[in-house]
Amino acid sequence: MPEKVSKLSFEEENRKKAIFDGMSARNKKRIQAKGYEDWDPFLKPNDPIDIRTDQKRHTASALTRKFLRTCSHEEYSNAYGQGVWEICSGIIGGNDRYRAMYEFSCWYKDFLRDGDL
C-alpha cells in the first residue's frame, strides 16, 4: 500500500508525533483505528456561539440584550429571557428547529390577524 504524502512540515510532523506519544493508550488506539495519517491535531476549534453573528454582524447576546431592553421588566421572567436567548442563538446558528419555530410564529401571527387561511 503506497504511503500518503504528508502535507505537514517536518517540524509539524515532529509535534504531531510528540502529541500522539503523550496520549493515553485508549486515545492512541482510537486515533489508530481512524488512521494516524488522517489525524490532524492542529485543527482550529469552532467559533463559540457568542462569536457567531447574523447578516448585520450582531452577536446573539447583543441581539438578546437589545430585544429585552424593549420589554418592560414586569413583562418577562427568567424563562422568557432564556427563551429569547435560545431562539436568537438558534436562528443565528442556522438550527432548523429554531428556524421552524420562527416561521411558525410568523405564520400564526398572520393566521390570527387574517382569520382562517
C-alpha positions as CSV (number, residue, x, y, z in Angstrom):
1,M,0.0,0.0,0.0
2,P,1.5,3.4,-1.0
3,E,2.2,5.9,1.8
4,K,0.3,9.1,1.8
5,V,2.2,12.3,1.1
6,S,2.3,14.4,4.2
7,K,1.1,18.0,4.0
8,L,2.7,18.8,7.3
9,S,6.2,20.3,7.6
10,F,9.0,18.3,9.3
11,E,8.5,20.4,12.5
12,E,4.7,19.8,12.4
13,E,5.2,16.1,12.0
14,N,7.5,16.0,15.0
15,R,5.0,18.0,17.1
16,K,2.2,15.6,15.9
17,K,4.3,12.6,17.0
18,A,5.0,14.2,20.3
19,I,1.3,14.9,20.9
20,F,0.5,11.3,20.0
21,D,3.2,9.9,22.2
22,G,1.9,11.9,25.2
23,M,-1.6,10.5,24.8
24,S,-3.2,7.7,26.8
25,A,-3.3,4.2,25.3
26,R,-7.0,4.5,24.8
27,N,-6.8,7.7,22.8
28,K,-3.9,6.3,20.8
29,K,-6.0,3.3,19.9
30,R,-8.9,5.5,18.8
31,I,-6.7,7.6,16.5
32,Q,-5.0,4.5,15.1
33,A,-8.5,3.0,14.3
34,K,-9.4,6.1,12.3
35,G,-5.9,6.4,10.8
36,Y,-2.9,8.2,12.2
37,E,-2.1,9.7,8.8
38,D,-5.6,11.3,8.6
39,W,-5.5,12.6,12.2
40,D,-4.9,16.4,12.4
41,P,-4.1,17.5,16.0
42,F,-3.8,21.1,14.7
43,L,-7.4,21.6,13.7
44,K,-8.8,25.0,14.6
45,P,-11.7,25.0,17.1
46,N,-15.1,26.1,16.0
47,D,-16.2,29.6,16.9
48,P,-18.0,29.8,20.2
49,I,-21.7,30.6,19.8
50,D,-21.2,34.1,21.1
51,I,-18.9,35.0,18.2
52,R,-21.3,33.8,15.6
53,T,-23.1,36.7,14.0
54,D,-26.2,37.4,11.9
55,Q,-26.1,39.1,8.5
56,K,-25.5,42.5,10.1
57,R,-22.7,41.2,12.3
58,H,-24.7,41.3,15.6
59,T,-23.9,38.6,18.1
60,A,-26.7,36.6,19.8
61,S,-26.0,38.1,23.1
62,A,-26.1,41.7,21.7
63,L,-29.4,41.0,19.9
64,T,-30.9,39.4,23.1
65,R,-30.0,42.4,25.2
66,K,-31.3,44.8,22.6
67,F,-34.6,43.0,22.4
68,L,-35.1,42.6,26.2
69,R,-34.4,46.4,26.6
70,T,-37.6,47.0,24.5
71,C,-39.7,44.9,27.0
72,S,-40.8,46.2,30.4
73,H,-39.3,44.2,33.3
74,E,-42.7,43.3,34.5
75,E,-43.5,41.6,31.2
76,Y,-40.8,38.9,31.3
77,S,-39.3,36.3,33.6
78,N,-36.0,34.5,33.6
79,A,-37.7,31.8,31.5
80,Y,-38.8,34.4,29.0
81,G,-35.2,35.8,28.7
82,Q,-33.8,32.3,28.4
83,G,-36.3,31.6,25.5
84,V,-35.2,34.8,23.8
85,W,-31.6,33.7,24.1
86,E,-32.2,30.2,22.8
87,I,-34.2,31.2,19.7
88,C,-31.8,34.0,18.9
89,S,-28.7,31.8,19.1
90,G,-30.5,29.0,17.3
91,I,-31.5,31.2,14.4
92,I,-28.1,32.8,14.1
93,G,-26.5,29.3,14.3
94,G,-28.7,28.1,11.4
95,N,-30.5,25.5,13.6
96,D,-33.6,24.2,11.7
97,R,-35.5,23.7,14.9
98,Y,-35.4,27.4,15.8
99,R,-36.0,28.5,12.2
100,A,-39.1,26.3,12.2
101,M,-40.3,28.0,15.5
102,Y,-39.8,31.4,14.0
103,E,-41.6,30.6,10.7
104,F,-44.5,29.0,12.6
105,S,-44.7,32.1,14.9
106,C,-44.8,34.4,11.8
107,W,-47.5,32.1,10.2
108,Y,-49.5,32.0,13.4
109,K,-49.5,35.8,13.7
110,D,-50.8,36.2,10.2
111,F,-53.3,33.4,10.8
112,L,-54.7,35.2,13.9
113,R,-54.8,38.6,12.0
114,D,-56.3,37.3,8.8
115,G,-58.5,34.5,10.2
116,D,-58.7,31.1,8.5
117,L,-56.0,31.0,5.7
